[in-house]
């Protein structure tokens, strides 16, 4: 016992002084912090966690990812403003998220016993057939939403953010820009900062349906995914688990395929191996996979070949995309994935929008029958051919 070595540090700690305050959104503010030895460091603070730093404040930073030039937008993260601590939190809430880390927070969960929504969540056992689009990257969110609303602008759409990427919903500028178009944001698992908090994906989906009144839900991890270049070592594999949650709860899982002809990595060209793994091997309850028409003959054939090995539980639907490109061009947030914009990654965003359109067409109809209101399901789609995909 006496000769145990102290644990090695996992964080690169730095102190610095705020020299400039930049743009702010939702629950985030950009800063420039002068750090001895590092110079001017691009930093980010979440006011709900550390307060709002001002010019002249001394701040404690976590610069680990910044020094390694990893994700998180290239930021160092403010851990504390030691000389100007924020007030203690007020109000109810017993859900602890980012548990047992130095920055764990307490929030009120929609599924807690003493909340106004507890009874509704406790009584709810299904999603009433609600379509749920599942994507493995946060960047698909705006395109999926555009596909839904371009098809039926009257539908209410909720977003369920899982904890595979950023844990703080306020980090996402995309969510800030889409706020007016969403019925609400539910953060689940260890993620926090949404309009509603939930313990699991399951209760998050039930909250989207029965508290927010959503007609369609979209599920993905937050920004900043983690991947290792292996089939299983990718945070987006949890997309398959989300599909299972949707199926268990009586919803309709819809897969937004990750399609590209621009990614320099062969494993992501055509249909990404991550989509094939998450939907083909993890989503055991089945998921409808939506491919967009209009990809061009070469990429269309590649996508068709990539999806040919999907199990029978995963029907493949080739979706008409008329009007979707124009709608994507009017996106309220710049479309970008893996550092590439819409012009480079048109197939990726078109596939996400097509999944949104398909989901919009699957929303259960009112009980009063209407002539010509048949749903567009997989059985109504012709078998895909090279001509379909061109």
C-alpha positions as a printed Julia matrix, in Angstrom:
390×3 Matrix{Float64}:
   0.0    0.0     0.0
   2.73   2.43    0.97
   4.61   2.23   -2.36
   1.59   2.91   -4.64
   2.37   5.49   -7.29
   0.09   8.52   -7.66
  -2.26   8.4   -10.64
  -0.96  10.16  -13.73
  -2.77  13.33  -14.75
  -5.34  12.98  -17.54
  -5.89  16.71  -18.04
  -3.6   19.49  -19.27
  -4.4   22.29  -16.79
  -3.62  25.93  -17.5
  -4.42  29.3   -15.96
  -4.93  32.39  -18.06
  -6.55  35.8   -18.33
  -9.53  36.6   -20.53
  -8.52  39.23  -23.1
 -11.58  39.19  -25.36
 -15.17  37.93  -25.38
 -16.55  36.7   -28.71
 -19.85  35.4   -29.99
 -22.35  33.68  -27.73
 -25.23  31.26  -28.37
 -27.64  29.15  -26.31
 -25.36  28.18  -23.36
 -21.9   28.94  -24.75
 -19.59  31.91  -25.14
 -16.29  32.14  -27.01
 -13.28  33.74  -25.33
  -9.68  34.58  -26.04
  -7.51  33.69  -23.06
  -3.86  34.68  -22.73
  -2.0   31.69  -21.29
   1.68  31.9   -20.28
   3.67  29.68  -22.62
   0.73  29.06  -24.97
  -0.16  32.59  -26.02
  -3.69  33.53  -27.1
  -5.88  30.45  -26.67
  -9.31  30.09  -28.29
 -11.57  29.05  -25.42
 -15.18  28.23  -24.65
 -17.25  28.64  -21.49
 -20.68  27.26  -20.64
 -22.29  29.95  -18.44
 -24.73  27.55  -16.8
 -21.75  25.6   -15.45
 -18.99  28.13  -14.73
 -20.7   31.52  -14.92
 -20.02  34.15  -17.58
 -16.35  35.18  -17.77
 -15.48  38.8   -18.53
 -12.37  40.53  -19.85
  -9.78  40.6   -17.08
 -11.02  37.46  -15.32
  -8.49  34.8   -14.4
  -9.79  31.43  -15.56
  -8.81  27.8   -15.12
  -8.68  25.94  -18.42
  -8.65  22.35  -19.62
  -6.42  22.58  -22.73
  -5.93  18.85  -23.34
  -7.92  18.52  -26.58
  -6.88  22.01  -27.74
  -3.19  21.09  -27.45
  -3.75  17.86  -29.39
  -5.72  19.71  -32.07
  -8.64  17.33  -31.56
 -12.35  18.07  -31.93
 -14.59  20.23  -29.73
 -14.23  22.99  -32.29
 -10.56  23.53  -31.42
 -11.4   25.05  -28.04
  -9.83  25.01  -24.63
 -12.62  24.68  -22.08
 -13.14  26.94  -19.1
 -13.37  24.83  -15.96
 -13.82  27.67  -13.46
 -13.57  31.4   -12.85
 -11.99  30.95   -9.37
 -12.27  34.56   -8.23
 -15.89  34.99   -9.35
 -17.8   31.79   -8.75
 -21.42  31.6    -9.95
 -24.25  31.42   -7.39
 -25.41  28.08   -6.08
 -28.1   26.43   -8.21
 -31.71  26.91   -7.22
 -34.76  24.87   -8.0
 -35.66  21.18   -8.09
 -33.84  18.34   -9.76
 -32.14  15.12   -8.71
 -30.68  13.73  -11.95
 -26.88  13.89  -11.84
 -25.24  13.97  -15.27
 -21.56  13.74  -16.2
 -21.64  11.61  -13.06
 -18.56  11.35  -10.87
 -16.56  13.72  -13.03
 -15.33  17.01  -11.51
 -18.0   18.83  -13.53
 -21.05  16.73  -12.72
 -24.27  18.75  -12.77
 -27.74  18.23  -11.3
 -30.81  18.71  -13.49
 -34.52  17.98  -13.22
 -35.53  14.98  -15.28
 -38.84  14.64  -17.05
 -39.05  11.14  -15.56
 -38.43  12.18  -11.92
 -41.15  11.39   -9.4
 -41.81  14.99   -8.34
 -42.11  16.57  -11.79
 -45.32  17.56  -13.51
 -44.62  15.09  -16.32
 -43.78  12.03  -14.22
 -47.3   10.59  -14.36
 -47.46  10.91  -18.15
 -44.07   9.27  -18.63
 -44.83   6.54  -16.09
 -48.1    5.71  -17.83
 -46.75   5.9   -21.37
 -45.66   2.57  -22.8
 -45.44   3.3   -26.5
 -44.85   6.0   -29.12
 -48.21   5.59  -30.88
 -46.43   4.63  -34.08
 -44.37   7.83  -34.21
 -41.68   7.77  -36.92
 -38.18   8.37  -35.53
 -35.25   9.22  -37.79
 -31.97   7.98  -36.37
 -28.64   9.36  -37.62
 -25.11   8.59  -36.45
 -23.83  12.17  -36.79
 -25.15  15.46  -35.37
 -24.52  17.12  -38.75
 -27.48  15.21  -40.23
 -29.96  16.96  -37.93
 -30.71  20.11  -39.98
 -31.07  18.15  -43.23
 -33.43  15.6   -41.64
 -35.52  18.42  -40.19
 -35.63  20.17  -43.57
 -36.8   16.93  -45.21
 -39.64  16.59  -42.7
 -40.86  20.18  -42.87
 -40.45  20.49  -46.66
 -42.82  17.53  -46.92
 -45.32  18.7   -44.28
 -44.63  22.06  -42.61
 -47.36  21.47  -40.03
 -45.61  18.54  -38.35
 -44.04  18.99  -34.9
 -40.49  17.66  -34.71
 -38.53  16.97  -31.52
 -34.81  16.26  -31.22
 -33.43  13.64  -28.82
 -29.71  14.17  -28.2
 -27.72  11.18  -26.97
 -24.4   11.31  -25.14
 -21.92   9.93  -27.7
 -20.5   13.36  -28.54
 -20.67  16.66  -26.7
 -22.57  16.32  -23.44
 -23.68  19.96  -23.28
 -26.52  20.73  -25.7
 -25.62  24.4   -25.48
 -22.37  23.68  -27.33
 -24.31  23.09  -30.56
 -24.72  26.2   -32.72
 -26.95  24.05  -34.92
 -29.49  23.66  -32.11
 -29.38  27.37  -31.44
 -30.17  28.13  -35.1
 -32.94  25.51  -35.32
 -34.65  26.47  -32.06
 -37.71  28.02  -33.71
 -38.26  24.98  -35.94
 -38.13  22.32  -33.22
 -40.85  21.42  -30.74
 -38.04  20.96  -28.24
 -34.76  19.22  -27.38
 -34.53  16.27  -25.01
 -31.05  15.42  -23.67
 -30.65  11.82  -22.52
 -28.1    9.67  -20.75
 -25.14  11.8   -19.64
 -26.02  14.62  -22.06
 -27.68  17.68  -20.55
 -28.92  21.17  -21.34
 -31.99  20.38  -23.43
 -35.48  21.76  -22.91
 -36.2   18.46  -21.18
 -33.85  16.02  -19.45
 -34.31  12.25  -19.39
 -32.44   9.3   -17.95
 -32.52   7.04  -21.02
 -33.19   7.16  -24.74
 -36.44   5.35  -24.0
 -37.82   8.0   -21.63
 -36.41  10.69  -23.92
 -38.45   9.31  -26.81
 -41.55   9.04  -24.64
 -41.05  12.66  -23.57
 -40.72  13.76  -27.19
 -44.04  12.11  -27.99
 -46.14  12.6   -24.86
 -44.74  15.82  -23.39
 -43.62  17.78  -26.45
 -46.38  16.34  -28.64
 -44.02  15.51  -31.49
 -45.26  13.9   -34.7
 -41.7   12.96  -35.67
 -38.54  12.66  -33.59
 -34.9   12.81  -34.66
 -32.21  11.02  -32.66
 -28.45  11.53  -32.91
 -25.44  12.11  -30.75
 -24.35  15.66  -30.06
 -21.54  17.35  -32.02
 -18.03  15.99  -31.69
 -18.25  12.24  -32.37
 -15.45   9.83  -31.49
 -14.16   7.31  -34.02
 -11.19   4.98  -34.24
 -11.25   3.7   -37.81
 -12.68   0.36  -36.69
 -16.17  -1.0   -37.35
 -17.15  -1.04  -33.66
 -15.03   1.74  -32.17
 -17.29   4.63  -33.14
 -19.66   6.52  -30.85
 -22.32   6.5   -33.58
 -22.74   2.72  -33.27
 -25.27   3.7   -30.6
 -27.58   4.69  -33.48
 -28.44   1.0   -33.74
 -29.3    0.88  -30.05
 -31.55   3.92  -30.51
 -33.37   2.06  -33.3
 -33.94  -0.83  -30.88
 -35.44   1.59  -28.35
 -37.8    2.95  -31.0
 -38.88  -0.55  -32.02
 -39.44  -1.69  -28.42
 -41.65   1.34  -27.8
 -43.79   0.78  -30.88
 -42.34   3.56  -33.02
 -41.14   3.4   -36.6
 -37.32   3.46  -36.85
 -36.01   5.22  -39.97
 -32.29   5.17  -40.75
 -30.55   8.25  -42.17
 -27.74   6.68  -44.19
 -24.27   8.17  -44.23
 -23.51   8.35  -47.96
 -20.51  10.06  -49.54
 -18.46  10.24  -52.7
 -16.16  12.93  -51.26
 -14.72  11.33  -48.12
 -11.07  10.42  -48.78
 -11.39   7.3   -46.6
 -12.57   4.3   -48.68
 -14.57   2.87  -45.73
 -16.88   5.9   -45.84
 -17.45   6.04  -49.61
 -20.8    4.83  -50.87
 -22.64   3.83  -47.69
 -20.29   4.28  -44.72
 -19.29   1.12  -42.89
 -20.61   2.84  -39.75
 -24.15   2.91  -41.17
 -23.84  -0.72  -42.23
 -22.67  -1.73  -38.75
 -25.12   0.32  -36.67
 -28.21  -0.43  -38.75
 -27.3   -3.84  -40.15
 -25.8   -5.49  -37.06
 -26.94  -3.55  -33.98
 -30.53  -2.58  -34.86
 -31.99  -6.04  -34.25
 -35.57  -4.74  -34.16
 -35.36  -3.63  -37.79
 -35.1   -0.19  -39.37
 -36.24   1.22  -42.7
 -33.2    2.48  -44.61
 -33.89   5.4   -46.94
 -31.71   6.09  -49.97
 -32.3    9.18  -52.11
 -32.94   9.05  -55.82
 -30.82  11.42  -57.88
 -27.37  10.33  -56.67
 -26.02   9.75  -60.15
 -25.54   6.37  -61.78
 -22.09   5.51  -60.39
 -22.76   6.42  -56.75
 -26.31   5.07  -57.0
 -25.01   1.65  -58.09
 -22.45   1.71  -55.27
 -25.15   2.46  -52.7
 -27.36  -0.26  -54.13
 -24.51  -2.77  -53.84
 -23.65  -1.66  -50.3
 -27.25  -2.14  -49.15
 -27.77  -5.46  -50.9
 -26.47  -7.35  -47.87
 -28.9   -5.83  -45.37
 -30.98  -8.34  -43.38
 -34.65  -8.81  -44.26
 -35.7   -6.83  -41.19
 -34.24  -3.68  -42.81
 -36.29  -2.74  -45.9
 -34.58  -0.33  -48.29
 -36.68   2.5   -49.74
 -35.52   4.73  -52.61
 -37.11   8.11  -51.95
 -38.06  10.8   -54.43
 -36.2   14.03  -53.59
 -38.06  16.56  -55.73
 -37.83  19.97  -54.03
 -35.43  18.83  -51.32
 -32.3   20.33  -52.88
 -34.0   23.71  -53.06
 -35.08  23.36  -49.42
 -31.55  22.39  -48.35
 -30.27  25.51  -50.08
 -32.43  27.58  -47.7
 -31.09  25.92  -44.55
 -31.02  28.3   -41.55
 -27.67  26.8   -40.52
 -24.64  26.14  -42.76
 -24.63  22.48  -43.77
 -21.29  20.89  -42.96
 -20.03  17.43  -42.06
 -16.45  16.39  -41.33
 -15.32  19.85  -42.41
 -16.99  19.62  -45.83
 -19.96  21.69  -46.93
 -23.08  20.94  -48.94
 -21.41  21.31  -52.33
 -18.9   18.58  -51.45
 -21.24  16.33  -49.49
 -24.5   16.7   -51.41
 -25.29  12.93  -51.23
 -24.93  12.91  -47.43
 -27.33  15.79  -46.87
 -29.72  14.57  -49.57
 -29.87  11.16  -47.86
 -30.64  12.79  -44.51
 -33.38  14.96  -46.06
 -34.83  11.92  -47.84
 -35.04  10.1   -44.49
 -36.9   13.1   -43.09
 -39.31  13.09  -46.01
 -39.99   9.38  -45.61
 -40.66   9.85  -41.89
 -43.09  12.69  -42.61
 -45.04  10.4   -44.93
 -45.28   7.73  -42.21
 -46.96   9.91  -39.58
 -50.13   8.06  -38.58
 -53.19   9.58  -40.18
 -56.16  10.85  -38.17
 -58.8    8.18  -37.5
 -61.18   9.71  -40.06
 -60.35   7.97  -43.38
 -59.6   10.19  -46.34
 -59.62   9.15  -49.99
 -56.17   8.88  -51.48
 -54.43   9.13  -48.13
 -52.61   5.8   -48.33
 -49.26   5.79  -46.59
 -46.07   5.5   -48.58
 -44.51   2.44  -46.96
 -41.77   0.11  -48.07
 -44.2   -2.21  -49.84
 -45.26   0.63  -52.16
 -41.7    1.22  -53.35
 -40.41  -0.56  -56.47
 -37.28  -2.63  -56.15
 -34.31  -0.28  -56.6
 -32.51  -0.4   -59.91
 -29.6    1.51  -61.4
 -32.12   3.59  -63.31
 -33.92   4.46  -60.07
 -30.68   5.66  -58.56
 -29.58   7.78  -61.48
